[in-house]
Amino acid sequence: VTLGNASAPRVFILLGFSSHPWLEMPLFTVVLVTYICTLVGNISIIVVCRVDPRLDSPMYFFLSNLSFLDLCFTTTTIPQLLLNLWGPDKSISYGGCVTQFYIFHFLGATECILLAVMSLDRYIAICKPLRYPTIMRQSICALLVATAWLSGLANSLLQSSLTIQLPLCGNNKVDNFLCEVPVMIKMSCVDTTFNVTMLSIVGTFYSLVPLSFILVSYAFIVASVLKIKSSEGKKKAFNTCGAHVMVVSLFYGPVISMYVQPSATKSQDKNKIMSLFYSLVTPMLNPFIYTLRNKDMKGAMKRLLVSLYHQRTEQG
């Protein structure tokens, strides 16, 4: 196997949290419970959005895409983390490592764009309500989602392909619990100025540009909501946006820190915590945030549970 001009190791060692061995079993329990909650929460949202006709709208179409993306995002890294926390074997194959950082960056960039698309949906719904059905028709929604996924793929092909060419000179110890581009760049034994610069430029584009778009959208939304005379109308408008604002805040903070300023001087322990946050904590919180803050989603969940209960009772 070759990586750039130097031989690449057949196996990488994910150091993860091995410098704190006492932490591994408690962390295994926390990660396992969180991962199960992530699976249950996101699968529930996808199912509810598909089966409940009252949720047949662009907002829930985008939300089900976000849940599917979060499912893939967390499953790319967490099973491997659980395996490494459980026993002494911290290894991951060369192919597994490469696949992991290709998929991880593909999904991460896709989420950045998808969150911006969701803010556009809320802007049109609140600021242009009469034109909403015309603008956000099914074909446009499908095109916006496809754009998010394809742009994420383009980002991954660029960043990961540049990274895979860096010679490692036999270095096979990854100082993280997953293979991702900033960590792999640090492992190289050659000058990586170009890679770090490209990572910063592309990271800025995929994080700060969508985030700026989101902030501008919400500036117009707030201005529009403040014009609503009834307090009930204001409350309803803010509630439909509140969940999205919380999800954006949880996702973008760690991502900007990792990819817009990929400094080698940062504490690696801090990087591990941030990686764990946006690869596990945020995907787990997203479905709960949307369910708890959204009356329609709560109603749909209750109807689904009641329906399942009645079916089970009739069968029993």
DOSESE-800057 format. One record per residue (C-alpha): residue number from 0; x, y, z. Coordinates in nm, 2 decimals, padded with zeros to 4 digits. Layout:
REM DOSESE-800057
PT    k    east   north      up
PT  NUM       X       Y       Z
...
//
This chain:
REM DOSESE-800057
PT    k    east   north      up
PT    0   00.00   00.00   00.00
PT    1   00.13   00.34  -00.08
PT    2   00.04   00.68   00.04
PT    3   00.21   00.95  -00.17
PT    4   00.57   00.85  -00.22
PT    5   00.61   00.66   00.11
PT    6   00.48   00.33   00.22
PT    7   00.16   00.36   00.41
PT    8   00.10   00.13   00.71
PT    9  -00.15  -00.15   00.67
PT   10  -00.30  -00.07   01.00
PT   11  -00.35   00.26   01.20
PT   12  -00.36   00.28   01.57
PT   13  -00.63   00.51   01.70
PT   14  -00.49   00.63   02.03
PT   15  -00.82   00.78   02.12
PT   16  -00.85   00.81   02.50
PT   17  -00.58   00.55   02.58
PT   18  -00.37   00.80   02.77
PT   19  -00.65   00.80   03.03
PT   20  -00.72   00.42   03.06
PT   21  -00.94   00.46   03.37
PT   22  -01.18   00.67   03.15
PT   23  -01.23   00.41   02.88
PT   24  -01.51   00.19   03.04
PT   25  -01.72   00.48   03.18
PT   26  -01.68   00.65   02.84
PT   27  -01.78   00.32   02.66
PT   28  -02.11   00.32   02.86
PT   29  -02.18   00.69   02.80
PT   30  -02.10   00.66   02.42
PT   31  -02.31   00.34   02.39
PT   32  -02.62   00.49   02.56
PT   33  -02.58   00.81   02.36
PT   34  -02.54   00.62   02.03
PT   35  -02.86   00.41   02.10
PT   36  -03.05   00.74   02.17
PT   37  -02.91   00.88   01.85
PT   38  -03.03   00.58   01.65
PT   39  -03.37   00.57   01.81
PT   40  -03.43   00.95   01.79
PT   41  -03.33   01.00   01.43
PT   42  -03.50   00.68   01.30
PT   43  -03.82   00.79   01.48
PT   44  -03.81   01.13   01.31
PT   45  -03.75   00.97   00.96
PT   46  -04.04   00.73   01.02
PT   47  -04.28   00.99   01.15
PT   48  -04.20   01.23   00.87
PT   49  -04.26   00.95   00.61
PT   50  -04.59   00.80   00.76
PT   51  -04.77   01.11   00.89
PT   52  -04.95   01.30   00.61
PT   53  -04.97   01.61   00.83
PT   54  -04.59   01.64   00.81
PT   55  -04.59   01.64   00.43
PT   56  -04.41   01.97   00.39
PT   57  -04.07   02.10   00.29
PT   58  -03.97   02.17   00.65
PT   59  -04.01   01.80   00.75
PT   60  -03.86   01.68   00.42
PT   61  -03.54   01.87   00.51
PT   62  -03.56   01.75   00.87
PT   63  -03.58   01.39   00.77
PT   64  -03.28   01.44   00.55
PT   65  -03.09   01.59   00.84
PT   66  -03.19   01.29   01.06
PT   67  -03.07   01.05   00.79
PT   68  -02.75   01.24   00.75
PT   69  -02.69   01.24   01.13
PT   70  -02.75   00.86   01.14
PT   71  -02.48   00.81   00.87
PT   72  -02.25   01.07   01.03
PT   73  -02.25   00.91   01.38
PT   74  -02.24   00.55   01.24
PT   75  -01.92   00.63   01.04
PT   76  -01.72   00.67   01.36
PT   77  -01.90   00.55   01.68
PT   78  -01.90   00.17   01.63
PT   79  -01.52   00.18   01.58
PT   80  -01.49   00.40   01.89
PT   81  -01.69   00.15   02.09
PT   82  -01.48  -00.13   01.97
PT   83  -01.16   00.05   02.06
PT   84  -01.29   00.15   02.41
PT   85  -01.40  -00.21   02.49
PT   86  -01.07  -00.39   02.46
PT   87  -00.70  -00.34   02.41
PT   88  -00.71  -00.35   02.03
PT   89  -00.71   00.01   01.91
PT   90  -00.64  -00.07   01.54
PT   91  -00.82   00.03   01.23
PT   92  -00.73  -00.10   00.88
PT   93  -00.58   00.14   00.62
PT   94  -00.89   00.10   00.41
PT   95  -01.11   00.16   00.71
PT   96  -00.93   00.47   00.80
PT   97  -00.94   00.62   00.45
PT   98  -01.31   00.53   00.41
PT   99  -01.38   00.69   00.75
PT  100  -01.23   01.03   00.67
PT  101  -01.38   01.04   00.32
PT  102  -01.73   00.97   00.45
PT  103  -01.69   01.19   00.76
PT  104  -01.59   01.49   00.56
PT  105  -01.86   01.42   00.30
PT  106  -02.13   01.42   00.56
PT  107  -01.99   01.71   00.76
PT  108  -01.98   01.95   00.47
PT  109  -02.33   01.83   00.35
PT  110  -02.47   01.92   00.70
PT  111  -02.32   02.27   00.67
PT  112  -02.51   02.33   00.35
PT  113  -02.83   02.15   00.46
PT  114  -02.86   02.37   00.77
PT  115  -02.83   02.67   00.54
PT  116  -03.11   02.53   00.31
PT  117  -03.33   02.48   00.62
PT  118  -03.28   02.84   00.71
PT  119  -03.38   02.94   00.36
PT  120  -03.70   02.74   00.40
PT  121  -03.78   02.92   00.73
PT  122  -03.71   03.26   00.57
PT  123  -03.95   03.20   00.28
PT  124  -04.22   03.04   00.51
PT  125  -04.22   03.35   00.75
PT  126  -04.12   03.64   00.52
PT  127  -04.29   03.52   00.20
PT  128  -04.58   03.31   00.33
PT  129  -04.81   03.36   00.03
PT  130  -04.54   03.26  -00.22
PT  131  -04.41   02.97  -00.01
PT  132  -04.61   02.69  -00.18
PT  133  -04.50   02.81  -00.52
PT  134  -04.13   02.87  -00.44
PT  135  -04.07   02.56  -00.21
PT  136  -04.24   02.31  -00.44
PT  137  -04.12   01.95  -00.44
PT  138  -03.88   01.97  -00.73
PT  139  -03.70   02.27  -00.58
PT  140  -03.67   02.10  -00.24
PT  141  -03.53   01.79  -00.41
PT  142  -03.28   02.01  -00.60
PT  143  -03.17   02.20  -00.28
PT  144  -03.11   01.87  -00.10
PT  145  -02.92   01.72  -00.39
PT  146  -02.71   02.04  -00.40
PT  147  -02.62   01.99  -00.03
PT  148  -02.52   01.62  -00.08
PT  149  -02.32   01.68  -00.40
PT  150  -02.14   01.98  -00.26
PT  151  -02.05   01.78   00.05
PT  152  -01.91   01.50  -00.18
PT  153  -01.71   01.76  -00.38
PT  154  -01.55   01.89  -00.05
PT  155  -01.46   01.54   00.06
PT  156  -01.31   01.44  -00.27
PT  157  -01.09   01.75  -00.27
PT  158  -00.97   01.75   00.10
PT  159  -00.94   01.37   00.14
PT  160  -00.77   01.32  -00.19
PT  161  -00.51   01.59  -00.10
PT  162  -00.46   01.43   00.24
PT  163  -00.42   01.07   00.11
PT  164  -00.12   01.18  -00.10
PT  165   00.08   01.30   00.20
PT  166   00.37   01.06   00.29
PT  167   00.35   00.94   00.65
PT  168   00.70   00.78   00.66
PT  169   00.57   00.48   00.86
PT  170   00.38   00.69   01.12
PT  171   00.07   00.49   01.20
PT  172  -00.05   00.64   01.53
PT  173  -00.36   00.86   01.50
PT  174  -00.39   01.08   01.80
PT  175  -00.77   01.08   01.80
PT  176  -01.06   00.83   01.81
PT  177  -01.13   00.87   01.44
PT  178  -00.94   00.93   01.12
PT  179  -01.01   01.29   01.00
PT  180  -00.82   01.52   00.78
PT  181  -00.67   01.77   01.03
PT  182  -00.52   01.48   01.24
PT  183  -00.39   01.30   00.93
PT  184  -00.22   01.62   00.80
PT  185  -00.04   01.65   01.14
PT  186   00.09   01.29   01.09
PT  187   00.27   01.37   00.77
PT  188   00.65   01.39   00.76
PT  189   00.67   01.66   00.49
PT  190   00.58   02.03   00.47
PT  191   00.19   02.05   00.49
PT  192   00.15   02.43   00.45
PT  193  -00.05   02.38   00.13
PT  194  -00.28   02.12   00.29
PT  195  -00.34   02.33   00.60
PT  196  -00.41   02.64   00.39
PT  197  -00.65   02.45   00.16
PT  198  -00.82   02.30   00.47
PT  199  -00.86   02.65   00.62
PT  200  -00.99   02.80   00.29
PT  201  -01.24   02.53   00.21
PT  202  -01.33   02.50   00.58
PT  203  -01.41   02.87   00.58
PT  204  -01.62   02.84   00.27
PT  205  -01.82   02.54   00.40
PT  206  -01.87   02.68   00.75
PT  207  -01.86   03.06   00.75
PT  208  -02.04   03.11   00.42
PT  209  -02.35   02.89   00.51
PT  210  -02.34   03.04   00.87
PT  211  -02.34   03.39   00.73
PT  212  -02.63   03.30   00.51
PT  213  -02.82   03.16   00.81
PT  214  -02.75   03.47   01.02
PT  215  -02.88   03.70   00.74
PT  216  -03.19   03.48   00.69
PT  217  -03.26   03.50   01.06
PT  218  -03.21   03.88   01.06
PT  219  -03.49   03.91   00.80
PT  220  -03.70   03.66   00.99
PT  221  -03.67   03.85   01.32
PT  222  -03.75   04.18   01.15
PT  223  -04.06   04.02   00.99
PT  224  -04.18   03.85   01.31
PT  225  -04.15   04.18   01.50
PT  226  -04.40   04.33   01.26
PT  227  -04.66   04.06   01.36
PT  228  -04.91   04.23   01.60
PT  229  -05.04   03.92   01.79
PT  230  -04.82   03.78   02.06
PT  231  -04.95   03.43   01.97
PT  232  -04.83   03.48   01.60
PT  233  -04.49   03.59   01.72
PT  234  -04.46   03.29   01.95
PT  235  -04.56   03.05   01.68
PT  236  -04.31   03.20   01.43
PT  237  -04.02   03.19   01.68
PT  238  -04.10   02.84   01.78
PT  239  -04.07   02.71   01.43
PT  240  -03.72   02.86   01.41
PT  241  -03.60   02.81   01.76
PT  242  -03.51   02.44   01.71
PT  243  -03.31   02.52   01.40
PT  244  -03.12   02.80   01.57
PT  245  -03.02   02.56   01.85
PT  246  -02.90   02.29   01.61
PT  247  -02.70   02.54   01.41
PT  248  -02.53   02.67   01.73
PT  249  -02.44   02.32   01.85
PT  250  -02.30   02.21   01.51
PT  251  -02.10   02.52   01.39
PT  252  -01.90   02.60   01.71
PT  253  -01.68   02.29   01.71
PT  254  -01.66   02.27   01.33
PT  255  -01.53   02.63   01.29
PT  256  -01.28   02.57   01.56
PT  257  -01.15   02.25   01.39
PT  258  -01.15   02.35   01.03
PT  259  -01.13   02.72   00.99
PT  260  -00.83   02.74   01.23
PT  261  -00.67   02.40   01.21
PT  262  -00.37   02.50   01.42
PT  263  -00.11   02.25   01.52
PT  264  -00.07   02.42   01.86
PT  265  -00.42   02.33   01.98
PT  266  -00.45   02.08   02.26
PT  267  -00.52   01.74   02.11
PT  268  -00.74   01.65   02.40
PT  269  -00.96   01.96   02.32
PT  270  -00.98   01.85   01.96
PT  271  -01.09   01.50   02.06
PT  272  -01.37   01.64   02.28
PT  273  -01.48   01.87   01.99
PT  274  -01.47   01.57   01.75
PT  275  -01.68   01.37   01.99
PT  276  -01.92   01.65   02.03
PT  277  -02.01   01.70   01.67
PT  278  -01.99   01.33   01.57
PT  279  -02.20   01.20   01.86
PT  280  -02.36   01.47   02.09
PT  281  -02.51   01.69   01.82
PT  282  -02.66   01.41   01.62
PT  283  -02.82   01.28   01.94
PT  284  -02.96   01.62   02.05
PT  285  -03.10   01.72   01.71
PT  286  -03.41   01.49   01.72
PT  287  -03.49   01.58   02.08
PT  288  -03.46   01.95   02.01
PT  289  -03.69   01.93   01.71
PT  290  -03.94   01.70   01.89
PT  291  -03.95   01.90   02.22
PT  292  -03.99   02.24   02.05
PT  293  -04.23   02.15   01.77
PT  294  -04.60   02.09   01.85
PT  295  -04.66   01.92   01.51
PT  296  -04.38   01.68   01.57
PT  297  -04.49   01.60   01.92
PT  298  -04.84   01.53   01.80
PT  299  -04.71   01.31   01.52
PT  300  -04.50   01.11   01.76
PT  301  -04.79   01.06   01.99
PT  302  -05.02   00.95   01.71
PT  303  -04.75   00.70   01.59
PT  304  -04.71   00.55   01.94
PT  305  -05.08   00.52   01.99
PT  306  -05.12   00.35   01.65
PT  307  -04.84   00.11   01.73
PT  308  -05.00   00.04   02.08
PT  309  -05.34  -00.04   01.93
PT  310  -05.19  -00.26   01.66
PT  311  -05.00  -00.46   01.93
PT  312  -05.31  -00.48   02.15
PT  313  -05.52  -00.61   01.86
PT  314  -05.25  -00.87   01.77
PT  315  -05.22  -00.97   02.14
//
